[in-house]
């Protein structure tokens, strides 16, 4: 669009492209010729960059990612970012005439934990006025499956139901999950629904090791569960003695044995629980305590009598020794004694 007046010439360009850039001359024809040159430079902002993957990422290997900005003027600046930190890349630039294509390539090691990790490629350019064109990318790491059987809780008895869940991970996720029993075939009552394995009305014939297997293009994994079904044997439970109205006579020293009764367990209908209406443990304990106390008393009395008899014997023996000493002294001092007797006689 051109605007022309005696004093002004204006040219307006719309929807400019790089083909419009160059020098524009304004020339004035008078007695002398005057002209002015205006140079037009067109900036080409980059589009949102693209991410190219050279080969698929496999656990334990490396992945090569290339961020490409195909057209910009001047050349855009590309930047890889992961978790807020820049990853340095190898930058290459190609001149396409009036525009440039730029690429930035990175190589990073990957593990299964990196699957789904977020990266971004940012394009920075003067024409964007401080803004950025960003391409987000998530790592797709392929790895072999892992298998874990979630076991039931508690003890399984005959008549119970078994439910196992096979928890499987992997990339790609295995579609087929296989259940089997080691060295045997699966029971007729077994029901399989994807990762779930169920058996109703268990019996001891179901005992064994069960296997869950999964496979994808990168490997195979398995986990096993050993089933042990207990039979419904009687389980003895001790019930505290309950008060009774029957009197207990003193001459009855032998405890009375009560006949146990059997009743079904409400939590396990197949099990039989043995219970007792009353057990005279207190009477038995009292009789035993009385017997022990009597034996201790008899021992104490016996020891005391023995010690007392021995002391009396020692007292008599000491008295006899005193009399023997007086006789011996009189025998040794015979003359003096006779004289003494004579003096008493006079």
C-alpha positions as CSV (number, residue, x, y, z in Angstrom):
1,X,0.0,0.0,0.0
2,X,1.4,3.3,-1.1
3,X,0.5,6.7,0.2
4,X,1.6,9.7,-1.9
5,X,1.4,13.4,-1.2
6,X,3.5,16.4,-2.4
7,X,5.3,16.2,0.9
8,X,5.1,12.5,1.9
9,X,5.5,9.1,0.3
10,X,4.6,6.1,2.5
11,X,4.7,2.4,1.8
12,X,3.0,-0.1,4.0
13,X,3.8,-3.8,3.9
14,X,1.4,-6.4,5.3
15,X,2.1,-10.1,6.0
16,X,5.8,-9.6,5.4
17,X,8.1,-12.5,4.8
18,X,11.8,-12.9,4.3
19,X,11.3,-12.2,0.6
20,X,10.3,-8.7,1.5
21,X,13.5,-7.8,3.2
22,X,16.1,-5.7,1.5
23,X,16.8,-2.0,0.7
24,X,14.0,0.4,-0.2
25,X,14.9,3.7,-2.0
26,X,13.0,6.9,-1.7
27,X,14.2,9.4,-4.4
28,X,13.2,13.0,-4.9
29,X,13.4,14.5,-8.3
30,X,14.2,18.3,-8.3
31,X,16.9,20.4,-9.8
32,X,19.2,18.0,-8.0
33,X,18.3,14.4,-7.3
34,X,18.0,13.3,-3.7
35,X,17.4,9.8,-2.4
36,X,17.3,7.8,0.9
37,X,17.7,4.1,1.4
38,X,15.7,2.1,4.1
39,X,16.8,-1.4,4.8
40,X,14.2,-3.9,5.9
41,X,15.2,-6.9,8.0
42,X,12.6,-9.6,8.7
43,X,12.8,-11.7,11.8
44,X,11.4,-15.2,11.6
45,X,10.4,-16.6,15.0
46,X,10.8,-20.3,15.5
47,X,7.8,-22.6,15.7
48,X,7.4,-25.0,18.6
49,X,10.4,-27.4,18.3
50,X,9.9,-31.1,17.7
51,X,11.6,-34.1,19.5
52,X,13.0,-36.9,17.5
53,X,14.0,-40.3,19.0
54,X,16.7,-42.1,17.1
55,X,16.0,-45.5,18.8
56,X,13.8,-46.8,21.5
57,X,14.9,-46.5,25.2
58,X,15.5,-49.9,26.8
59,X,16.3,-50.4,30.5
60,X,20.1,-50.4,31.1
61,X,20.8,-48.6,27.8
62,X,20.9,-45.0,26.5
63,X,18.4,-42.9,24.7
64,X,19.3,-40.3,22.1
65,X,16.9,-37.3,21.8
66,X,17.1,-34.6,19.2
67,X,15.2,-31.3,19.5
68,X,14.8,-29.6,16.1
69,X,13.8,-26.0,15.2
70,X,13.5,-26.2,11.4
71,X,13.2,-22.5,10.5
72,X,14.1,-19.3,12.3
73,X,15.9,-16.0,11.6
74,X,18.3,-15.5,13.3
75,X,19.0,-19.0,14.5
76,X,17.0,-19.9,17.6
77,X,18.7,-21.0,20.8
78,X,17.6,-24.5,22.0
79,X,17.8,-25.7,25.5
80,X,17.0,-29.1,27.2
81,X,15.6,-29.0,30.7
82,X,14.8,-31.9,33.2
83,X,13.5,-31.3,36.7
84,X,14.5,-27.6,36.4
85,X,18.1,-28.3,35.4
86,X,19.6,-27.8,32.0
87,X,21.0,-30.8,30.2
88,X,23.9,-29.8,27.9
89,X,23.4,-31.0,24.3
90,X,25.3,-31.1,21.1
91,X,24.1,-28.2,18.9
92,X,24.2,-28.1,15.1
93,X,23.1,-25.3,12.8
94,X,22.3,-25.3,9.1
95,X,21.9,-22.3,6.8
96,X,18.9,-22.5,4.5
97,X,19.5,-19.2,2.6
98,X,17.7,-16.6,4.6
99,X,16.6,-18.8,7.5
100,X,18.4,-21.3,9.8
101,X,17.5,-24.8,11.1
102,X,18.9,-25.7,14.5
103,X,19.1,-29.0,16.4
104,X,20.3,-30.0,19.9
105,X,21.0,-33.7,20.7
106,X,21.4,-35.3,24.1
107,X,22.2,-38.9,25.2
108,X,21.1,-40.0,28.6
109,X,21.2,-43.5,30.4
110,X,17.9,-44.8,31.3
111,X,16.5,-47.3,33.9
112,X,12.9,-48.5,34.5
113,X,12.5,-45.7,37.1
114,X,13.0,-43.2,34.3
115,X,9.9,-44.4,32.5
116,X,7.5,-41.4,32.3
117,X,10.1,-38.9,33.3
118,X,9.4,-35.4,31.9
119,X,11.8,-33.4,29.8
120,X,11.3,-30.2,27.8
121,X,13.0,-28.5,24.9
122,X,12.9,-24.7,24.9
123,X,13.4,-22.4,21.9
124,X,14.5,-18.9,22.7
125,X,14.4,-16.1,20.0
126,X,14.5,-12.3,19.9
127,X,11.2,-12.2,18.0
128,X,9.4,-13.9,20.9
129,X,9.9,-10.8,23.2
130,X,11.2,-12.9,26.1
131,X,8.8,-15.8,25.7
132,X,9.7,-19.3,24.8
133,X,8.4,-22.0,22.6
134,X,8.4,-25.3,24.6
135,X,8.0,-28.9,23.5
136,X,7.3,-31.3,26.4
137,X,8.4,-34.9,26.1
138,X,8.1,-38.0,28.4
139,X,10.5,-40.8,28.3
140,X,9.2,-44.2,27.2
141,X,11.5,-46.8,28.7
142,X,10.9,-50.4,27.9
143,X,11.7,-53.1,30.5
144,X,10.9,-56.7,31.4
145,X,7.9,-57.4,33.6
146,X,7.9,-58.0,37.4
147,X,5.5,-60.3,39.0
148,X,4.3,-60.5,42.7
149,X,1.5,-62.6,44.1
150,X,-0.5,-61.0,46.8
151,X,-1.2,-63.8,49.3
152,X,-4.3,-64.1,51.6
153,X,-4.1,-63.3,55.3
154,X,-4.6,-65.9,58.0
155,X,-4.7,-69.7,58.1
156,X,-6.7,-71.5,55.5
157,X,-8.7,-74.5,56.5
158,X,-10.8,-77.0,54.7
159,X,-14.0,-75.4,53.3
160,X,-12.4,-71.9,53.1
161,X,-12.0,-70.0,49.8
162,X,-8.6,-69.0,48.3
163,X,-8.1,-65.8,46.3
164,X,-4.7,-64.8,44.8
165,X,-3.9,-61.6,42.9
166,X,-1.0,-61.5,40.5
167,X,0.4,-57.9,40.5
168,X,2.3,-57.3,37.2
169,X,4.4,-54.4,36.0
170,X,6.3,-53.9,32.8
171,X,6.6,-51.8,29.6
172,X,4.8,-52.8,27.5
173,X,2.5,-54.3,30.1
174,X,2.0,-58.1,29.6
175,X,-1.4,-58.9,28.2
176,X,-1.4,-62.6,29.1
177,X,-1.0,-63.8,32.6
178,X,-0.6,-67.6,33.1
179,X,-1.5,-69.5,36.2
180,X,-0.2,-73.0,36.8
181,X,0.5,-75.6,39.6
182,X,4.0,-77.0,39.9
183,X,4.2,-80.7,39.1
184,X,0.4,-80.9,38.8
185,X,-2.6,-79.6,37.0
186,X,-4.9,-76.8,38.2
187,X,-7.8,-78.0,40.4
188,X,-11.2,-78.3,38.7
189,X,-12.7,-75.7,41.0
190,X,-10.1,-73.1,40.0
191,X,-11.4,-69.9,38.5
192,X,-9.1,-67.6,36.6
193,X,-10.0,-64.0,35.7
194,X,-7.0,-62.1,34.4
195,X,-4.7,-61.5,37.3
196,X,-7.1,-63.1,39.8
197,X,-7.0,-66.8,40.8
198,X,-9.7,-68.4,43.0
199,X,-10.5,-71.7,44.5
200,X,-13.7,-72.3,46.5
201,X,-14.2,-75.0,49.2
202,X,-10.6,-75.8,49.8
203,X,-9.4,-79.3,50.7
204,X,-6.0,-80.7,51.5
205,X,-5.8,-82.1,47.9
206,X,-5.4,-78.5,46.8
207,X,-2.1,-78.2,48.7
208,X,0.9,-77.3,46.5
209,X,2.8,-74.5,44.9
210,X,1.0,-72.2,42.4
211,X,2.8,-70.2,39.8
212,X,2.0,-66.9,38.1
213,X,4.0,-66.0,35.0
214,X,4.0,-62.9,32.7
215,X,6.0,-62.1,29.6
216,X,6.6,-59.2,27.2
217,X,9.1,-58.6,24.4
218,X,11.9,-57.7,26.9
219,X,11.7,-60.6,29.3
220,X,9.7,-63.0,31.5
221,X,9.0,-63.1,35.2
222,X,7.2,-65.4,37.7
223,X,6.3,-65.6,41.3
224,X,5.0,-68.6,43.3
225,X,2.7,-69.2,46.3
226,X,2.7,-72.3,48.4
227,X,-0.8,-73.3,49.6
228,X,-1.2,-75.2,52.9
229,X,-4.7,-76.2,53.9
230,X,-5.2,-77.4,57.5
231,X,-7.8,-80.0,58.4
232,X,-10.7,-79.2,60.8
233,X,-9.3,-80.8,63.9
234,X,-10.7,-80.0,67.4
235,X,-9.2,-77.0,69.0
236,X,-9.1,-77.0,72.8
237,X,-9.9,-73.7,74.5
238,X,-9.7,-73.1,78.2
239,X,-12.7,-71.4,79.7
240,X,-12.4,-69.8,83.1
241,X,-14.3,-71.7,85.9
242,X,-17.9,-70.5,86.4
243,X,-19.6,-70.3,89.8
244,X,-21.5,-73.4,90.7
245,X,-24.2,-74.1,93.3
246,X,-23.0,-77.6,94.1
247,X,-21.5,-77.7,97.7
248,X,-17.9,-79.0,98.1
249,X,-17.5,-81.3,101.2
250,X,-14.3,-81.4,103.2
251,X,-13.8,-85.1,102.9
252,X,-13.8,-84.9,99.1
253,X,-10.0,-84.6,98.2
254,X,-10.2,-86.1,94.7
255,X,-11.2,-83.5,92.0
256,X,-14.1,-84.4,89.9
257,X,-13.4,-84.7,86.1
258,X,-16.2,-83.1,84.1
259,X,-17.1,-84.4,80.6
260,X,-16.2,-81.9,77.9
261,X,-18.7,-80.8,75.4
262,X,-18.1,-79.9,71.7
263,X,-19.6,-76.9,69.9
264,X,-19.0,-75.4,66.5
265,X,-16.9,-72.3,66.2
266,X,-19.0,-69.4,64.9
267,X,-15.9,-68.0,63.0
268,X,-15.0,-71.3,61.5
269,X,-18.1,-73.5,60.9
270,X,-16.0,-76.5,59.9
271,X,-13.9,-76.6,63.1
272,X,-15.0,-78.2,66.4
273,X,-14.2,-76.4,69.6
274,X,-13.9,-78.3,72.9
275,X,-15.2,-76.5,75.9
276,X,-15.7,-77.3,79.6
277,X,-18.6,-76.2,81.7
278,X,-16.5,-75.9,84.9
279,X,-13.0,-77.0,85.9
280,X,-12.2,-77.2,89.7
281,X,-8.7,-75.9,89.4
282,X,-9.1,-73.8,92.5
283,X,-10.0,-76.9,94.6
284,X,-7.0,-78.8,93.3
285,X,-4.7,-75.8,94.0
286,X,-6.0,-75.5,97.6
287,X,-5.5,-79.2,98.3
288,X,-2.0,-79.2,97.0
289,X,-1.1,-76.0,99.0
290,X,-2.5,-77.7,102.2
291,X,-0.4,-80.8,101.7
292,X,2.8,-78.8,101.1
293,X,2.1,-76.7,104.2
294,X,1.6,-79.9,106.3
295,X,4.8,-81.5,105.1
296,X,6.8,-78.3,105.9
297,X,5.3,-78.2,109.5
298,X,6.2,-81.8,110.2
299,X,9.8,-81.2,109.0
300,X,10.1,-78.1,111.2
301,X,8.8,-80.0,114.4
302,X,11.1,-83.0,113.7
303,X,14.2,-80.8,113.4
304,X,13.3,-78.9,116.5
305,X,12.9,-82.1,118.6
306,X,16.2,-83.5,117.3
307,X,18.0,-80.3,118.3
308,X,16.4,-80.2,121.8
309,X,17.3,-83.9,122.6
310,X,20.9,-83.3,121.6
311,X,21.2,-80.3,123.9
312,X,19.9,-82.3,126.9
313,X,22.4,-85.0,126.3
314,X,25.3,-82.5,126.3
315,X,24.0,-81.0,129.6
316,X,24.1,-84.4,131.4
317,X,27.5,-85.2,130.0
318,X,28.9,-81.9,131.3
319,X,27.4,-82.5,134.8
320,X,29.1,-86.0,135.0
321,X,32.4,-84.4,134.1
322,X,32.1,-82.0,137.0
323,X,31.6,-84.8,139.6
324,X,34.5,-86.8,138.2
325,X,36.7,-83.7,138.6
326,X,35.9,-83.3,142.3
327,X,36.7,-87.0,142.9
328,X,40.0,-86.7,141.1
329,X,40.9,-83.6,143.0
330,X,40.2,-85.3,146.4
331,X,42.3,-88.3,145.4
332,X,45.2,-86.1,144.5
333,X,44.9,-84.1,147.8
334,X,44.3,-87.1,150.0
335,X,46.3,-86.0,153.1
336,X,44.9,-82.6,153.2
337,X,41.4,-84.0,153.0
338,X,41.9,-86.4,155.9
339,X,43.3,-83.6,158.0
340,X,40.5,-81.5,157.2
341,X,38.1,-84.2,158.3
342,X,40.0,-84.6,161.5
343,X,39.7,-81.0,162.3
344,X,36.0,-81.3,161.9
345,X,35.9,-84.3,164.2
346,X,37.8,-82.5,167.0
